[in-house]
Amino acid sequence: MNIIDLSLPIDDTAFEVHDLKIDRTSHKEGVNKLNKVLMSRTPDGKASYEKGERMIKKEDLPDEEFLSLEMVYSSVHSGTHLDYSFHYGSKSEGRASKTADEIPLEWCFNDGIKLNLTHKKADEVITGEDIEEALKNINYQLKPFDIVLLYTGSDKLFGGPEYFSDYPGVDESAITYLLNKGIRIFGVDTMGIDRPYKFMMKDFQESKDPKHLWPSHFFGRKREFIHIERLANLEVLPDFGFKVICFPVRIRKTGAAWSRVVAILNSDSSKAN
């Protein structure tokens, strides 16, 4: 069985628009932190800790080390993640929007399809016609619950500011096309499904027409869908003949959730290209 990692990391060394911080407590430092946590539960214990007393000394632990501990302070939109309807607005299809912890797990393990859209430019959008043409190129007919991955190659920009400014968006017509075929989840290897901010704002400022502002996200208020953002390594995949697993991390009441998205290649996947 060949498993391909399609995920980008939550990386505190990479350029991000949202604050991202990872506090790391080393094995050596962990001994001190353990004592501080245990002893600070009472006023007397806190005072004893501040005087330098310790309940557990480093000599009491193997190799004088405790356990490592990392605290991650991050948006749920950092790293590879799934967006559900609560992210798009309070209502979807006239009903209360659903949060990421409500994503049906049976939707998250299905046949995967890769559509090559690397010809689309950063200021362009992927349309329904583009989807149809890409499907014709690989001679594939979509079936309900397929997980469609839109391959642009933009993941190679991850780590720098260009990742947030140089990628094509996804038009409402493309989302409509997929939903009408019974698709519940589609994914992109870009940081978002709308065009980069600089293009949206330019069009809005010139026209004063609000339809230019996050149209694909706001479309989720009209039609319910789930999309994966920040995929990676799609170039490694065949066009079809693989499974996608994209189970969301169970975080209560959020519009998005991180996911370690992977593809499982069938033994005859090479025949798909």
BAKOL-61600 format. One record per residue (C-alpha): x, y, z; residue number from 1. Coordinates in steps of 0.5 Angstrom, whole numbers. Layout:
BEGIN
<pt x="X" y="Y" z="Z" seq="NUM"/>
...
***
This chain:
BEGIN
<pt x="0" y="0" z="0" seq="1"/>
<pt x="3" y="7" z="-2" seq="2"/>
<pt x="1" y="13" z="2" seq="3"/>
<pt x="2" y="20" z="0" seq="4"/>
<pt x="2" y="26" z="5" seq="5"/>
<pt x="-2" y="31" z="2" seq="6"/>
<pt x="-2" y="36" z="8" seq="7"/>
<pt x="2" y="42" z="9" seq="8"/>
<pt x="5" y="43" z="16" seq="9"/>
<pt x="3" y="48" z="22" seq="10"/>
<pt x="10" y="51" z="21" seq="11"/>
<pt x="12" y="57" z="26" seq="12"/>
<pt x="18" y="59" z="21" seq="13"/>
<pt x="13" y="60" z="15" seq="14"/>
<pt x="10" y="66" z="13" seq="15"/>
<pt x="3" y="67" z="16" seq="16"/>
<pt x="-2" y="72" z="16" seq="17"/>
<pt x="-5" y="70" z="22" seq="18"/>
<pt x="-1" y="70" z="28" seq="19"/>
<pt x="2" y="63" z="29" seq="20"/>
<pt x="6" y="61" z="35" seq="21"/>
<pt x="9" y="54" z="38" seq="22"/>
<pt x="12" y="54" z="45" seq="23"/>
<pt x="16" y="48" z="46" seq="24"/>
<pt x="18" y="46" z="53" seq="25"/>
<pt x="24" y="41" z="52" seq="26"/>
<pt x="26" y="35" z="56" seq="27"/>
<pt x="30" y="39" z="61" seq="28"/>
<pt x="26" y="45" z="62" seq="29"/>
<pt x="20" y="40" z="63" seq="30"/>
<pt x="22" y="38" z="70" seq="31"/>
<pt x="22" y="45" z="72" seq="32"/>
<pt x="15" y="46" z="69" seq="33"/>
<pt x="12" y="40" z="72" seq="34"/>
<pt x="14" y="42" z="79" seq="35"/>
<pt x="11" y="49" z="78" seq="36"/>
<pt x="5" y="46" z="75" seq="37"/>
<pt x="4" y="42" z="81" seq="38"/>
<pt x="6" y="46" z="87" seq="39"/>
<pt x="2" y="52" z="84" seq="40"/>
<pt x="-4" y="49" z="86" seq="41"/>
<pt x="-4" y="52" z="93" seq="42"/>
<pt x="-1" y="58" z="96" seq="43"/>
<pt x="3" y="55" z="100" seq="44"/>
<pt x="6" y="50" z="95" seq="45"/>
<pt x="7" y="57" z="90" seq="46"/>
<pt x="11" y="60" z="96" seq="47"/>
<pt x="15" y="54" z="96" seq="48"/>
<pt x="17" y="53" z="89" seq="49"/>
<pt x="19" y="61" z="89" seq="50"/>
<pt x="23" y="59" z="95" seq="51"/>
<pt x="27" y="54" z="90" seq="52"/>
<pt x="24" y="48" z="93" seq="53"/>
<pt x="22" y="42" z="89" seq="54"/>
<pt x="17" y="36" z="90" seq="55"/>
<pt x="21" y="32" z="84" seq="56"/>
<pt x="28" y="33" z="83" seq="57"/>
<pt x="31" y="32" z="76" seq="58"/>
<pt x="35" y="27" z="79" seq="59"/>
<pt x="29" y="23" z="80" seq="60"/>
<pt x="28" y="22" z="73" seq="61"/>
<pt x="31" y="18" z="68" seq="62"/>
<pt x="37" y="22" z="64" seq="63"/>
<pt x="34" y="28" z="69" seq="64"/>
<pt x="29" y="29" z="63" seq="65"/>
<pt x="21" y="30" z="64" seq="66"/>
<pt x="17" y="29" z="58" seq="67"/>
<pt x="17" y="35" z="52" seq="68"/>
<pt x="11" y="39" z="52" seq="69"/>
<pt x="9" y="44" z="46" seq="70"/>
<pt x="3" y="49" z="46" seq="71"/>
<pt x="0" y="51" z="39" seq="72"/>
<pt x="-3" y="58" z="39" seq="73"/>
<pt x="-6" y="58" z="31" seq="74"/>
<pt x="-12" y="59" z="27" seq="75"/>
<pt x="-15" y="53" z="25" seq="76"/>
<pt x="-14" y="56" z="18" seq="77"/>
<pt x="-7" y="55" z="18" seq="78"/>
<pt x="-4" y="48" z="16" seq="79"/>
<pt x="-8" y="43" z="11" seq="80"/>
<pt x="-15" y="44" z="14" seq="81"/>
<pt x="-23" y="43" z="12" seq="82"/>
<pt x="-28" y="49" z="12" seq="83"/>
<pt x="-35" y="48" z="13" seq="84"/>
<pt x="-41" y="52" z="13" seq="85"/>
<pt x="-40" y="56" z="19" seq="86"/>
<pt x="-34" y="59" z="16" seq="87"/>
<pt x="-38" y="62" z="11" seq="88"/>
<pt x="-44" y="65" z="15" seq="89"/>
<pt x="-49" y="63" z="20" seq="90"/>
<pt x="-54" y="60" z="15" seq="91"/>
<pt x="-53" y="56" z="9" seq="92"/>
<pt x="-59" y="54" z="5" seq="93"/>
<pt x="-63" y="57" z="10" seq="94"/>
<pt x="-61" y="53" z="16" seq="95"/>
<pt x="-56" y="54" z="21" seq="96"/>
<pt x="-49" y="53" z="19" seq="97"/>
<pt x="-46" y="47" z="21" seq="98"/>
<pt x="-39" y="47" z="24" seq="99"/>
<pt x="-33" y="43" z="23" seq="100"/>
<pt x="-34" y="38" z="28" seq="101"/>
<pt x="-41" y="36" z="25" seq="102"/>
<pt x="-37" y="34" z="18" seq="103"/>
<pt x="-40" y="27" z="17" seq="104"/>
<pt x="-34" y="22" z="17" seq="105"/>
<pt x="-37" y="18" z="11" seq="106"/>
<pt x="-36" y="24" z="7" seq="107"/>
<pt x="-28" y="24" z="9" seq="108"/>
<pt x="-26" y="17" z="6" seq="109"/>
<pt x="-28" y="16" z="-2" seq="110"/>
<pt x="-25" y="16" z="-9" seq="111"/>
<pt x="-20" y="21" z="-10" seq="112"/>
<pt x="-20" y="25" z="-17" seq="113"/>
<pt x="-14" y="30" z="-19" seq="114"/>
<pt x="-16" y="35" z="-24" seq="115"/>
<pt x="-10" y="39" z="-27" seq="116"/>
<pt x="-11" y="46" z="-27" seq="117"/>
<pt x="-4" y="49" z="-27" seq="118"/>
<pt x="-5" y="53" z="-33" seq="119"/>
<pt x="-9" y="58" z="-29" seq="120"/>
<pt x="-6" y="64" z="-27" seq="121"/>
<pt x="-6" y="68" z="-21" seq="122"/>
<pt x="-11" y="73" z="-22" seq="123"/>
<pt x="-16" y="68" z="-26" seq="124"/>
<pt x="-21" y="63" z="-23" seq="125"/>
<pt x="-23" y="56" z="-24" seq="126"/>
<pt x="-29" y="56" z="-28" seq="127"/>
<pt x="-35" y="50" z="-29" seq="128"/>
<pt x="-32" y="50" z="-36" seq="129"/>
<pt x="-25" y="49" z="-33" seq="130"/>
<pt x="-27" y="43" z="-29" seq="131"/>
<pt x="-31" y="40" z="-35" seq="132"/>
<pt x="-25" y="40" z="-40" seq="133"/>
<pt x="-20" y="37" z="-34" seq="134"/>
<pt x="-25" y="31" z="-33" seq="135"/>
<pt x="-25" y="30" z="-41" seq="136"/>
<pt x="-18" y="30" z="-41" seq="137"/>
<pt x="-17" y="25" z="-36" seq="138"/>
<pt x="-24" y="21" z="-39" seq="139"/>
<pt x="-27" y="21" z="-32" seq="140"/>
<pt x="-34" y="22" z="-30" seq="141"/>
<pt x="-35" y="24" z="-23" seq="142"/>
<pt x="-40" y="20" z="-19" seq="143"/>
<pt x="-43" y="22" z="-12" seq="144"/>
<pt x="-38" y="23" z="-6" seq="145"/>
<pt x="-32" y="23" z="-10" seq="146"/>
<pt x="-27" y="28" z="-7" seq="147"/>
<pt x="-24" y="32" z="-12" seq="148"/>
<pt x="-17" y="35" z="-12" seq="149"/>
<pt x="-16" y="42" z="-16" seq="150"/>
<pt x="-8" y="42" z="-18" seq="151"/>
<pt x="-5" y="48" z="-19" seq="152"/>
<pt x="2" y="47" z="-16" seq="153"/>
<pt x="1" y="53" z="-12" seq="154"/>
<pt x="3" y="49" z="-6" seq="155"/>
<pt x="11" y="50" z="-8" seq="156"/>
<pt x="10" y="57" z="-6" seq="157"/>
<pt x="9" y="56" z="2" seq="158"/>
<pt x="13" y="59" z="7" seq="159"/>
<pt x="13" y="66" z="3" seq="160"/>
<pt x="9" y="72" z="2" seq="161"/>
<pt x="7" y="69" z="-5" seq="162"/>
<pt x="3" y="63" z="-2" seq="163"/>
<pt x="-2" y="68" z="0" seq="164"/>
<pt x="-2" y="73" z="-7" seq="165"/>
<pt x="0" y="68" z="-13" seq="166"/>
<pt x="-6" y="63" z="-14" seq="167"/>
<pt x="-12" y="62" z="-18" seq="168"/>
<pt x="-19" y="62" z="-15" seq="169"/>
<pt x="-25" y="58" z="-15" seq="170"/>
<pt x="-31" y="61" z="-19" seq="171"/>
<pt x="-38" y="59" z="-16" seq="172"/>
<pt x="-39" y="56" z="-23" seq="173"/>
<pt x="-34" y="51" z="-21" seq="174"/>
<pt x="-37" y="49" z="-14" seq="175"/>
<pt x="-44" y="49" z="-17" seq="176"/>
<pt x="-41" y="44" z="-23" seq="177"/>
<pt x="-38" y="40" z="-17" seq="178"/>
<pt x="-44" y="40" z="-13" seq="179"/>
<pt x="-49" y="38" z="-18" seq="180"/>
<pt x="-45" y="32" z="-19" seq="181"/>
<pt x="-46" y="30" z="-12" seq="182"/>
<pt x="-39" y="32" z="-10" seq="183"/>
<pt x="-39" y="34" z="-2" seq="184"/>
<pt x="-32" y="35" z="-1" seq="185"/>
<pt x="-27" y="38" z="-6" seq="186"/>
<pt x="-20" y="41" z="-5" seq="187"/>
<pt x="-15" y="46" z="-7" seq="188"/>
<pt x="-7" y="46" z="-6" seq="189"/>
<pt x="-8" y="54" z="-5" seq="190"/>
<pt x="-9" y="58" z="1" seq="191"/>
<pt x="-16" y="59" z="-1" seq="192"/>
<pt x="-22" y="58" z="-6" seq="193"/>
<pt x="-23" y="66" z="-7" seq="194"/>
<pt x="-18" y="70" z="-11" seq="195"/>
<pt x="-12" y="73" z="-7" seq="196"/>
<pt x="-14" y="79" z="-3" seq="197"/>
<pt x="-10" y="84" z="-8" seq="198"/>
<pt x="-14" y="82" z="-14" seq="199"/>
<pt x="-21" y="82" z="-10" seq="200"/>
<pt x="-20" y="89" z="-7" seq="201"/>
<pt x="-17" y="92" z="-13" seq="202"/>
<pt x="-24" y="90" z="-17" seq="203"/>
<pt x="-28" y="92" z="-11" seq="204"/>
<pt x="-25" y="99" z="-10" seq="205"/>
<pt x="-25" y="100" z="-18" seq="206"/>
<pt x="-33" y="98" z="-18" seq="207"/>
<pt x="-35" y="99" z="-11" seq="208"/>
<pt x="-39" y="92" z="-13" seq="209"/>
<pt x="-39" y="88" z="-7" seq="210"/>
<pt x="-40" y="81" z="-11" seq="211"/>
<pt x="-32" y="82" z="-12" seq="212"/>
<pt x="-31" y="80" z="-4" seq="213"/>
<pt x="-30" y="73" z="-2" seq="214"/>
<pt x="-35" y="71" z="-7" seq="215"/>
<pt x="-34" y="63" z="-7" seq="216"/>
<pt x="-34" y="63" z="1" seq="217"/>
<pt x="-40" y="67" z="1" seq="218"/>
<pt x="-43" y="62" z="-4" seq="219"/>
<pt x="-43" y="57" z="2" seq="220"/>
<pt x="-49" y="61" z="5" seq="221"/>
<pt x="-53" y="59" z="-2" seq="222"/>
<pt x="-50" y="52" z="-3" seq="223"/>
<pt x="-47" y="47" z="3" seq="224"/>
<pt x="-41" y="45" z="1" seq="225"/>
<pt x="-34" y="43" z="5" seq="226"/>
<pt x="-27" y="44" z="2" seq="227"/>
<pt x="-20" y="43" z="4" seq="228"/>
<pt x="-15" y="48" z="3" seq="229"/>
<pt x="-7" y="48" z="3" seq="230"/>
<pt x="-6" y="41" z="0" seq="231"/>
<pt x="0" y="39" z="-2" seq="232"/>
<pt x="4" y="34" z="-7" seq="233"/>
<pt x="-2" y="33" z="-12" seq="234"/>
<pt x="3" y="33" z="-17" seq="235"/>
<pt x="5" y="26" z="-15" seq="236"/>
<pt x="-2" y="23" z="-15" seq="237"/>
<pt x="-5" y="20" z="-22" seq="238"/>
<pt x="-11" y="23" z="-24" seq="239"/>
<pt x="-15" y="18" z="-21" seq="240"/>
<pt x="-15" y="11" z="-18" seq="241"/>
<pt x="-14" y="13" z="-11" seq="242"/>
<pt x="-17" y="14" z="-4" seq="243"/>
<pt x="-17" y="20" z="0" seq="244"/>
<pt x="-17" y="21" z="7" seq="245"/>
<pt x="-19" y="27" z="10" seq="246"/>
<pt x="-22" y="26" z="17" seq="247"/>
<pt x="-22" y="33" z="21" seq="248"/>
<pt x="-19" y="34" z="28" seq="249"/>
<pt x="-25" y="34" z="33" seq="250"/>
<pt x="-25" y="41" z="35" seq="251"/>
<pt x="-32" y="44" z="38" seq="252"/>
<pt x="-36" y="49" z="35" seq="253"/>
<pt x="-31" y="52" z="29" seq="254"/>
<pt x="-32" y="53" z="22" seq="255"/>
<pt x="-25" y="49" z="20" seq="256"/>
<pt x="-21" y="44" z="23" seq="257"/>
<pt x="-14" y="41" z="21" seq="258"/>
<pt x="-13" y="35" z="18" seq="259"/>
<pt x="-7" y="30" z="16" seq="260"/>
<pt x="-10" y="29" z="9" seq="261"/>
<pt x="-7" y="23" z="5" seq="262"/>
<pt x="-8" y="19" z="-1" seq="263"/>
<pt x="-8" y="11" z="-1" seq="264"/>
<pt x="-6" y="9" z="-8" seq="265"/>
<pt x="-9" y="3" z="-11" seq="266"/>
<pt x="-4" y="-2" z="-14" seq="267"/>
<pt x="-6" y="-1" z="-21" seq="268"/>
<pt x="-6" y="7" z="-20" seq="269"/>
<pt x="-1" y="8" z="-25" seq="270"/>
<pt x="-6" y="6" z="-31" seq="271"/>
<pt x="-10" y="12" z="-29" seq="272"/>
<pt x="-5" y="17" z="-32" seq="273"/>
***
